[in-house]
């Protein structure tokens, strides 16, 4: 089982990236599950409180916010532990295909810490040059946005040091993700992901830096001479 998580401000395209990976993984013959960290909370509101998003949108949203915050105030890891239990249940399913678990809502530090500790593949998604909806809305000051807001101003190297494997500026045409997703899946299939500039650019859906590639070639030649 491989877990892939996406962190970033709301409406930067995390769910879109997950959907593209979902399709690419299924095409590759994998089993795929989208399991957001909010899954246990939403399941509780629907099954225990009886409010569905479709039939009771206002009550559903209200209880997700209020119950979620109340339980986190009692125990910051309450929902995280329930999510981890659900992932353990998935890992026990007997199947003959590899399983990909996609998480499109990494919003809190303890969620990021758990993914990094468990060797998940984690990406930070930025909107890049693309405008996002309601960029200054009051709702963007909610606690669930604090982590992404703080990371948004960080440079790439700082984000890598915080545990992110990739930093994706999601400002390309949406159709271009159809080529990104299979490449990303190929990287997940490798026993150890390549971190050369060419592969990093492919996984981060960006143009490669020719200077970095030339520097890597020079370093490789130096190593060959020393061998």
FENDANOR-V676193 format. One record per pair of residues at least 24 apart in sequence whose ideal C-beta (glycine too) atoms are under 6 Angstrom apart, sorted by the first residue. I is the first residue (numbers start at 1). J is the second residue. Records with the same first field share a line. If there is no record, write none. Layout:
# FENDANOR-V676193
I=J  J
This chain:
# FENDANOR-V676193
1=91  99
2=100  188
3=101  120
4=102  121
5=103  106  115  120  122
6=104  123  125
7=106  124
8=124  125  148
9=148  152
11=132  133
12=125  127  170
13=170
14=104  125
15=104
18=102  104
20=177  181
21=181
24=181  182  185
25=100  185
28=185
30=97  98  100
31=95  97  99
32=100
33=101
34=102
35=101
36=103  104  105
37=83  105  111
38=105
40=79  82  83
41=68  79
76=110
77=110
80=110
107=144
109=147
116=163
121=165
122=164  165
123=166  168
124=151  159  164  167
125=168  170
126=169
128=169  171
129=171
130=171
166=203  204
168=204  205
180=205
